[in-house]
């Protein structure tokens, strides 16, 4: 197995890239993706930036403000979410409302750019980088609606699409490891945690220097290794629960006589996951699981990776 030399980008987002001294790494990545000169003014704190032990290991959120006052939200997602696109829509809408003061006119709505680094298959398509914008076309003439000159001045935008959120989806698993341009060099790093000597993309040289595992302190290195192990554990648990468990449950569900055994097995699996995620469980939680119906067990199993507390998981 190849020895990893660089810290994974998710760990860097969570720990190192929040430091202003390392903004040039983020600026390089975003500059190559957006094909623009990006200047980060500050890191904005929010729900996704928490660093507690039971934070969402499978999702890393970072929200930054650039020199033009735009907000860029970066999400890194390992595990499959069938409704991920809807969650993106919800997330950008929430960012907009959070950054609009009471009494402000709608012309002050902040521009949001959403960047998703995905390590699972989302949708169908042959490309590994997708960009989504909002445009309006006439039903009769097919022309694209544009801003008037007055609106351009008022909104500080050149087009209708520039008013709405903009989405970038990077499907890392679909990248074939052939770097044709500087953006591909970044995606190569995102996939392999390696930066080749010939790479010239903005920010990569700084990343190679700053994300060297050997530069971590002993305590940081141990924390990093625990984090990587937790990702493997999460992936294994999800695969067992949602793959084999659901398949076996479906087969057993076809046999009415085994329904009770399936439900008990599903409850036991959920209890093991809960103990792994939240350590000690209150007695009321164990009783709730053992008495639950199949549909309730399915719901709580779906929530287990995102819930930040046992109360949130049960929606208490």
C-alpha positions in Angstrom: 0.0 0.0 0.0 1.3 3.4 -0.9 2.3 5.5 2.1 0.2 8.7 2.3 2.3 11.8 2.4 -0.4 14.5 2.4 -3.3 15.2 4.7 -6.7 14.6 3.1 -8.5 17.7 1.9 -11.4 17.1 4.3 -9.1 17.2 7.3 -7.5 20.3 5.9 -10.8 22.0 5.5 -11.8 21.1 9.0 -8.5 22.1 10.7 -5.8 23.8 8.7 -7.4 25.9 6.0 -9.3 28.0 8.5 -6.0 29.7 9.3 -5.6 33.0 7.3 -2.0 32.0 6.6 -3.3 29.1 4.5 -6.0 31.1 2.6 -3.8 30.9 -0.5 -4.4 27.2 -0.7 -8.2 27.7 -0.8 -7.9 30.6 -3.1 -5.9 28.5 -5.5 -8.5 25.7 -5.5 -11.4 28.0 -6.0 -9.6 30.1 -8.6 -8.9 27.0 -10.7 -12.5 25.8 -10.3 -14.3 29.2 -10.9 -11.7 30.4 -13.5 -11.3 33.6 -11.6 -9.1 35.4 -9.2 -10.5 34.6 -5.8 -9.6 36.6 -2.7 -10.9 35.2 0.6 -11.7 37.8 3.2 -12.8 35.6 6.1 -14.1 32.2 7.2 -17.7 32.4 8.3 -18.7 30.2 11.2 -21.9 28.2 11.1 -23.5 24.9 12.0 -21.4 23.0 9.5 -18.1 24.3 11.0 -18.4 22.6 14.4 -15.6 20.4 15.5 -17.2 18.4 18.2 -16.5 14.6 18.4 -19.8 13.6 17.0 -19.9 16.1 14.2 -20.9 14.9 10.8 -17.8 12.9 9.8 -19.1 12.2 6.4 -19.7 15.9 5.6 -17.4 18.8 5.9 -18.8 22.3 5.4 -16.8 25.5 5.0 -18.3 28.9 4.3 -16.0 31.7 3.1 -16.6 35.3 2.0 -14.6 36.6 -1.0 -13.5 40.1 -1.8 -16.7 40.8 -3.8 -18.9 40.0 -0.8 -20.0 36.6 -2.3 -20.4 33.6 -0.1 -18.8 30.3 -1.2 -19.9 27.2 0.6 -17.7 24.1 0.2 -19.1 20.7 1.1 -17.2 17.4 1.1 -19.4 14.3 1.1 -18.3 10.6 1.3 -21.5 8.7 1.7 -24.3 8.5 -0.8 -27.4 10.7 -0.3 -30.2 10.1 -2.8 -31.7 13.6 -2.0 -28.3 15.4 -2.1 -29.5 17.9 -4.8 -32.5 18.9 -2.7 -30.2 19.4 0.3 -28.0 21.7 -1.8 -31.1 23.8 -2.7 -32.1 23.9 1.0 -28.5 24.8 2.1 -28.1 27.7 -0.3 -31.5 29.0 0.6 -30.6 28.9 4.3 -27.3 30.7 3.7 -29.2 33.5 1.8 -31.8 34.0 4.6 -29.1 33.8 7.3 -27.2 36.7 5.7 -30.1 39.0 5.0 -30.9 41.6 7.7 -34.4 42.5 8.6 -35.7 45.4 6.6 -33.2 45.0 3.8 -34.6 45.1 0.2 -34.4 42.0 -1.9 -31.7 43.6 -4.1 -29.3 43.0 -1.2 -29.6 39.2 -1.4 -26.2 37.7 -1.2 -24.7 35.8 -4.1 -24.0 32.2 -3.0 -21.6 29.8 -4.8 -22.0 26.1 -3.7 -19.0 23.7 -4.3 -19.6 20.0 -3.6 -16.7 17.6 -3.6 -18.4 14.2 -3.9 -16.9 10.7 -3.4 -20.1 8.9 -4.4 -22.1 8.5 -7.6 -24.6 11.3 -8.0 -26.9 11.2 -10.9 -25.9 10.0 -14.4 -23.5 11.7 -16.7 -20.2 11.2 -18.4 -18.4 14.3 -16.9 -16.8 14.6 -13.5 -17.4 18.4 -13.0 -20.8 20.0 -13.5 -21.9 23.6 -13.1 -25.5 24.6 -12.5 -27.0 28.1 -12.9 -30.5 29.5 -13.2 -31.6 31.1 -16.5 -35.0 32.0 -18.0 -35.9 31.3 -21.6 -38.9 32.5 -23.5 -41.5 29.7 -24.3 -42.2 31.3 -27.7 -39.0 33.0 -28.9 -36.5 31.0 -27.0 -34.6 34.2 -26.0 -32.8 34.4 -22.6 -34.1 36.9 -20.1 -31.4 39.5 -19.3 -31.0 42.3 -16.8 -31.7 45.9 -17.8 -28.8 48.4 -17.4 -30.4 49.8 -14.3 -30.7 46.4 -12.7 -27.1 45.7 -13.5 -26.0 48.8 -11.6 -28.4 48.1 -8.7 -27.6 44.4 -8.3 -23.9 44.7 -9.2 -24.5 41.7 -11.5 -24.1 41.3 -15.3 -26.7 38.6 -15.8 -29.8 37.0 -14.4 -27.8 33.8 -13.7 -25.4 35.8 -11.6 -28.2 36.8 -9.2 -29.1 33.2 -8.3 -27.0 30.6 -6.5 -24.4 28.9 -8.6 -23.5 25.2 -8.1 -20.4 23.1 -8.8 -20.4 19.4 -8.5 -17.1 17.6 -8.5 -17.6 13.8 -8.8 -14.2 12.7 -7.7 -14.8 9.0 -8.2 -15.5 9.6 -11.9 -12.1 11.2 -12.5 -9.8 9.0 -14.6 -6.6 10.3 -13.0 -5.5 12.0 -16.2 -4.8 15.7 -15.6 -5.5 17.7 -18.7 -5.5 21.1 -17.1 -4.9 22.8 -13.8 -8.3 22.1 -12.4 -7.7 18.4 -13.1 -4.5 18.7 -11.1 -6.6 19.7 -8.1 -9.0 16.9 -8.6 -6.1 14.5 -8.9 -5.1 15.6 -5.4 -8.6 15.4 -4.1 -8.8 11.8 -5.3 -5.3 10.5 -4.5 -4.0 12.8 -1.7 -0.9 13.3 -3.9 0.6 16.3 -5.8 2.9 15.4 -8.6 6.1 17.3 -9.3 4.9 18.6 -12.7 1.7 20.1 -11.4 1.4 23.9 -11.6 -2.2 24.7 -10.5 -2.6 27.7 -8.2 -2.5 26.7 -4.5 -1.0 23.2 -5.0 2.6 24.2 -4.2 1.4 25.7 -1.0 -0.8 22.7 -0.3 2.2 20.4 -0.8 4.2 22.3 1.8 1.4 22.9 4.4 -0.5 19.6 4.2 2.6 17.4 4.8 1.6 14.8 7.4 5.1 15.0 8.9 4.5 18.6 9.8 1.7 17.7 12.2 2.4 17.6 15.9 2.2 14.2 17.5 -1.2 14.9 19.0 -2.5 16.3 15.7 -1.2 13.2 13.9 -2.9 10.9 16.3 -6.2 12.9 15.9 -5.8 12.7 12.2 -5.4 8.9 12.2 -8.4 8.5 14.5 -10.4 10.7 12.1 -9.4 8.5 9.1 -10.2 5.4 11.0 -13.6 6.8 11.9 -14.3 7.3 8.2 -13.5 3.7 7.4 -15.7 2.6 10.3 -18.6 4.8 9.1 -18.3 3.4 5.6 -18.3 -0.2 6.8 -21.2 0.4 9.1 -23.2 2.1 6.4 -22.4 -0.7 3.9 -23.4 -3.3 6.4 -26.6 -1.5 7.5 -27.8 -0.3 4.2 -26.4 -2.9 1.9 -26.3 -6.4 3.4 -28.8 -5.6 6.1 -31.4 -4.2 3.8 -31.0 -6.9 1.3 -31.3 -9.7 3.9 -34.2 -7.8 5.4 -36.0 -7.6 2.1 -35.5 -11.4 1.5 -36.7 -12.2 5.0 -39.6 -9.8 4.6 -40.9 -11.9 1.7 -41.3 -14.7 4.3 -44.0 -13.6 6.7 -42.9 -16.1 9.3 -39.4 -14.4 9.6 -40.7 -10.8 9.9 -40.4 -10.8 13.6 -36.7 -12.0 13.5 -35.9 -9.4 10.9 -37.3 -6.6 13.0 -35.3 -7.8 16.1 -32.1 -8.1 14.0 -32.6 -4.6 12.6 -33.1 -3.2 16.2 -29.9 -4.9 17.4 -28.0 -3.5 14.5 -29.3 0.0 15.2 -28.4 -0.3 18.8 -24.8 -1.3 18.0 -24.5 1.7 15.7 -25.9 4.0 18.3 -23.4 2.7 20.9 -20.6 3.3 18.4 -21.8 6.8 17.6 -23.0 8.1 21.0 -21.2 5.8 23.4 -23.5 5.2 26.5 -27.2 5.2 25.7 -29.9 6.2 28.1 -32.3 3.5 29.1 -35.2 5.2 27.4 -33.4 5.2 24.0 -32.7 1.4 24.2 -36.3 0.8 25.1 -37.5 3.0 22.3 -35.5 1.0 19.7 -36.5 -2.4 21.0 -40.2 -1.5 20.9 -40.0 0.3 17.5 -41.8 -0.7 14.4 -39.8 -1.4 11.2 -40.6 1.9 9.6 -39.3 3.7 12.7 -36.1 1.7 12.7 -35.6 2.6 9.0 -36.1 6.3 9.7 -33.6 6.3 12.6 -31.1 4.3 10.6 -31.3 7.0 7.9 -30.6 9.7 10.4 -27.7 8.2 12.3 -24.9 9.8 10.4 -26.3 13.3 10.5 -27.8 13.5 14.0 -25.6 15.5 16.4 -27.3 14.0 19.6 -29.4 11.1 20.6 -32.3 13.5 21.2 -32.0 14.9 17.6 -31.9 11.4 16.1 -35.2 10.5 17.8 -36.6 14.0 17.2 -37.3 14.5 20.8 
